[in-house]
């Protein structure tokens, strides 16, 4: 049995994984403004609750750049106190089982590759839409991390007056419309025309990010996950229209598959495969 931890920008999840199934799970809000020790203590406490004699490995996904070999977390997104955390060493010294740490979107991609829509592809990009936007890259059935585990940090690429993260994550709704993605999704589901228009605009920006991904990686597919992916009915069409707009390689647009994840707990399932 594996323990898998998904330390997201908004939520902290931990689950027991057995034969590719989440058999027990706990969720809570991530203490973003807590100091380094308080966040670590919470992770330790939750891990202690989930540990038993059959657990032989712990896998962790974090929203940051990671030294995968040493299990060091650098500059975790939305946890300002986590500038450098030797997470692997800390947890191995306490629980005495191997600990593997990786970027959270890399875990999402592994989850999709082994258990979800990614099983059908050798080369695909997974992106998660939520507090931020990031990507994980699968090339020839292998996860590509880059030298510093930063190969998928597409949210930091320059775009318009800022970067893609400010237009393709919940930040877009916060700064441009002073609402949350969750609020606007609820309004859109109720048929609110203003909310529906905002989601169409969001899809337009996301389409430009998809163009960047196609230019860079030319994948077989892009698999979209994260909390905001549930609002896909409101932005998928405008996203695809924006993707095709002024794109010079028509064949690439025609051939690529754009899929929305239907896998529950993909980050944790992927963390269990680290």
C-alpha positions in Angstrom: 0.0 0.0 0.0 1.1 3.6 -0.8 0.4 6.8 0.9 -0.1 9.7 -1.5 -0.2 13.4 -0.6 -1.4 16.2 -2.9 -0.3 19.5 -1.5 -2.1 21.9 -3.8 -2.3 25.7 -3.8 -5.7 25.6 -2.1 -6.2 22.1 -0.6 -4.2 19.4 1.1 -5.3 15.8 0.4 -3.9 12.5 1.6 -5.0 9.0 0.6 -4.2 5.4 1.0 -3.7 3.8 -2.4 -4.0 0.1 -3.0 -3.8 -1.5 -6.4 -4.5 1.8 -8.1 -7.5 2.7 -6.0 -8.0 5.3 -3.3 -9.4 3.3 -0.4 -9.2 6.1 2.2 -8.8 9.8 1.9 -8.8 13.0 3.9 -9.0 16.6 2.6 -8.6 19.9 4.2 -7.7 23.5 3.3 -4.1 24.2 2.8 -2.8 26.6 5.5 -1.3 29.0 3.0 -0.3 31.7 5.5 1.1 29.3 8.2 4.8 29.2 8.9 7.1 26.5 7.6 6.9 24.4 10.7 3.1 24.6 11.0 2.6 23.2 7.5 5.1 20.4 8.1 3.4 19.5 11.4 0.1 19.2 9.6 1.5 16.9 7.0 3.2 14.8 9.7 -0.1 14.6 11.7 -2.2 13.5 8.7 0.5 11.0 7.6 0.6 9.5 11.1 -3.2 9.0 11.0 -3.0 7.2 7.6 0.1 5.1 8.3 -0.1 1.4 9.0 2.2 -1.6 8.7 1.2 -2.2 5.1 2.4 1.2 3.9 5.7 0.8 2.1 6.1 4.1 0.3 5.0 7.8 0.4 4.5 9.9 -2.7 4.0 13.6 -2.6 3.0 16.2 -5.2 3.7 19.8 -4.4 3.0 23.1 -6.4 6.7 24.0 -6.9 10.0 23.3 -8.4 11.5 20.2 -6.8 14.8 18.5 -6.6 13.3 15.1 -7.3 16.5 13.1 -6.4 16.9 14.8 -3.0 13.2 15.5 -2.4 13.8 19.2 -1.7 10.9 21.6 -2.3 11.7 25.1 -3.5 9.4 28.2 -3.4 6.1 26.4 -3.1 3.3 28.3 -4.8 0.9 29.9 -2.3 2.9 28.7 0.7 5.3 31.6 1.1 7.1 30.1 4.1 8.3 27.1 2.0 11.4 28.5 0.4 13.5 25.4 0.8 12.1 22.3 2.5 14.0 19.0 2.6 10.7 17.1 2.6 12.0 13.7 1.7 14.6 13.7 4.4 12.2 15.0 7.1 9.5 12.4 6.4 11.9 9.4 5.9 13.5 10.1 9.3 10.1 10.0 10.9 8.2 7.2 9.1 11.2 5.0 7.9 9.7 4.3 4.4 10.9 5.7 1.1 9.5 9.1 0.2 9.3 10.5 -3.3 8.5 14.2 -4.1 7.6 15.8 -7.4 5.7 18.7 -8.9 1.9 18.3 -8.5 1.2 18.6 -12.2 3.7 15.9 -12.9 1.8 13.8 -10.5 -1.4 14.6 -12.4 0.2 13.5 -15.7 1.4 10.2 -14.1 -2.1 9.6 -12.8 -3.6 10.1 -16.3 -0.9 8.0 -17.9 -1.4 5.0 -15.6 -5.1 5.3 -14.7 -6.8 7.8 -17.0 -7.1 9.2 -20.5 -3.4 9.3 -21.0 -3.2 5.5 -21.3 -4.1 6.0 -25.0 -1.1 8.2 -25.8 2.7 8.1 -25.9 3.1 11.9 -26.1 0.8 14.2 -24.3 0.7 17.3 -22.1 -1.5 17.6 -19.0 -2.5 20.9 -17.6 -4.3 21.7 -14.4 -6.5 24.8 -14.0 -7.0 26.1 -10.5 -5.2 28.5 -8.2 -2.5 28.6 -10.9 -1.9 26.9 -14.2 0.9 24.4 -14.9 1.7 21.6 -17.2 3.3 18.2 -17.2 4.8 16.6 -20.2 4.9 12.9 -21.3 7.3 12.1 -24.2 7.7 8.6 -25.5 5.8 7.3 -22.4 8.3 9.0 -20.1 7.7 12.0 -17.8 9.9 14.9 -18.9 10.8 17.2 -16.0 13.7 19.3 -17.3 16.9 19.9 -15.4 15.2 21.7 -12.5 11.7 20.0 -12.7 10.5 23.2 -14.3 9.8 22.0 -17.8 6.0 22.5 -17.4 5.9 25.9 -15.8 4.0 27.3 -18.7 2.0 29.7 -16.5 5.1 31.9 -16.1 5.5 32.4 -19.9 4.8 36.1 -20.8 1.4 36.8 -22.2 -0.3 40.1 -22.9 0.3 42.5 -19.9 1.5 39.7 -17.6 1.8 35.9 -18.0 -0.5 33.0 -18.8 -1.2 32.3 -15.1 -2.9 35.6 -14.7 -5.3 34.9 -17.6 -5.7 31.1 -17.5 -6.3 30.4 -13.8 -8.5 31.6 -11.0 -6.3 34.8 -10.8 -8.1 35.9 -14.0 -11.5 36.0 -12.3 -10.1 37.5 -9.1 -8.2 40.4 -10.7 -10.4 41.1 -13.7 -13.9 40.6 -12.3 -13.4 40.4 -8.5 -15.1 37.0 -8.2 -13.8 33.5 -7.8 -14.0 30.8 -10.4 -16.3 28.8 -8.1 -18.7 31.7 -7.9 -18.7 32.3 -11.6 -19.2 28.6 -12.3 -22.2 28.5 -10.0 -23.6 31.6 -11.8 -23.0 30.0 -15.2 -24.7 26.8 -14.2 -27.7 28.9 -13.3 -27.7 30.5 -16.7 -26.3 33.9 -15.8 -25.4 35.6 -19.1 -22.7 37.8 -17.6 -20.9 34.8 -16.1 -21.3 32.8 -19.3 -19.6 35.7 -21.2 -16.7 35.8 -18.7 -16.1 32.0 -19.2 -16.1 32.6 -23.0 -13.4 35.2 -22.5 -11.4 32.9 -20.3 -11.6 30.2 -22.9 -10.2 32.6 -25.5 -7.1 33.1 -23.3 -6.8 29.4 -22.6 -6.8 28.8 -26.4 -3.7 30.9 -26.8 -2.0 28.9 -24.1 -3.0 25.8 -26.0 -1.4 27.3 -29.1 1.8 27.8 -27.1 1.8 24.1 -26.0 1.3 22.9 -29.6 4.1 25.1 -30.9 6.4 23.8 -28.2 5.6 20.1 -27.8 3.3 19.2 -30.8 1.7 16.4 -28.6 -0.9 13.8 -29.5 -3.2 15.2 -26.9 -3.7 17.8 -24.1 -5.5 16.5 -21.1 -7.0 19.3 -18.9 -7.7 18.8 -15.2 -7.9 20.8 -12.0 -10.9 22.3 -10.2 -11.8 24.7 -13.0 -12.0 21.9 -15.6 -15.5 21.2 -14.2 -16.6 24.4 -15.9 -15.5 23.1 -19.3 -19.0 23.3 -20.8 -18.7 27.1 -20.5 -15.2 27.6 -22.1 -14.4 24.6 -24.2 -15.9 26.0 -27.4 -14.3 29.4 -27.2 -11.0 27.8 -26.3 -11.0 25.6 -29.4 -12.0 28.6 -31.6 -9.1 30.6 -30.1 -6.7 27.7 -30.7 -7.6 27.6 -34.4 -7.5 31.3 -34.9 -4.4 32.4 -36.9 -2.6 29.1 -36.2 -0.3 28.5 -39.2 -0.2 24.7 -39.0 -3.8 23.5 -39.7 -2.9 19.8 -39.5 -1.7 20.1 -35.9 -5.0 21.6 -34.9 -7.0 19.0 -36.7 -5.0 16.1 -35.3 -4.6 17.0 -31.6 -7.0 15.6 -29.1 -8.3 17.9 -26.3 -9.6 15.9 -23.4 -11.0 16.8 -20.0 -10.0 14.5 -17.2 -12.6 12.3 -15.7 -10.3 10.6 -13.2 -11.0 11.2 -9.6 -7.9 11.8 -7.5 -5.5 11.9 -10.4 -2.8 13.8 -8.5 -2.8 11.3 -5.6 -2.9 8.3 -8.0 0.1 9.8 -9.9 2.0 10.5 -6.6 1.6 6.8 -5.8 3.5 5.9 -9.0 6.5 8.1 -8.2 
